[in-house]
Amino acid sequence: MFNLPHAQTHAVVLPHVLAFNAPHAPEAEQRIAQAFGSTTASAGLAALRATLNAPKALRDYGMPEDGIAKAVAPILAAIPAGNPAPVTGDDITALLHAAWEGSEPS
């Protein structure tokens, strides 16, 4: 929607999506943690991101803050029916805002 670079966008958003879904998919979360050699999937991904100096904020790639509200409906429409956690517009708004500003995933 905002001509953001594909890989960097995913690198920014993935930790937030993982943190959002992990409590609803504990077996998958443990498999990911084990693959990272970490106690949690989020901690393992954070360590990898630090090693790679991965991007942290969508705003650094040109996403406007007012784009958060514009992106909610298209994202909701693309969420697979089998997503581990139920997802609302408020959830997407909070996730995107955190990813936009570069906050740590919660």
C-alpha positions, 0 to 999 in steps of 0.5 A, a space after each residue: 500500500 505504501 511502496 514499502 520494501 517487502 523484506 524490511 516490512 516483514 522483518 519489522 512486523 514479524 516479531 509483533 505478529 509472533 508475540 501476538 500469536 504465540 500465546 495461542 499456539 504454545 506448541 508452535 511457539 516451543 518449536 520455534 524457540 527450540 529452533 532458535 535455541 532459546 527459551 521463547 520464540 520471541 527471545 530467539 527472534 529478538 537475538 537473531 534480529 539483534 545479530 543481523 541489525 534488522 529493521 525495527 520501524 515501518 516509519 523508517 521505510 516511508 510508512 506514514 502514521 496515518 497509513 495505520 488506519 488505512 491498512 487495517 481493513 485490508 490486513 483484516 481481510 487477508 488474515 487466514 481463517 486458521 490464525 491462532 489468535 482471534 484478530 480485531 481491528 483494534 489488535 491490528 491498529 495496536 500492532 501496526 502502531 508498535 511496528 510503525 514506531 519501532 516499539 518492542 513487541 508485546 
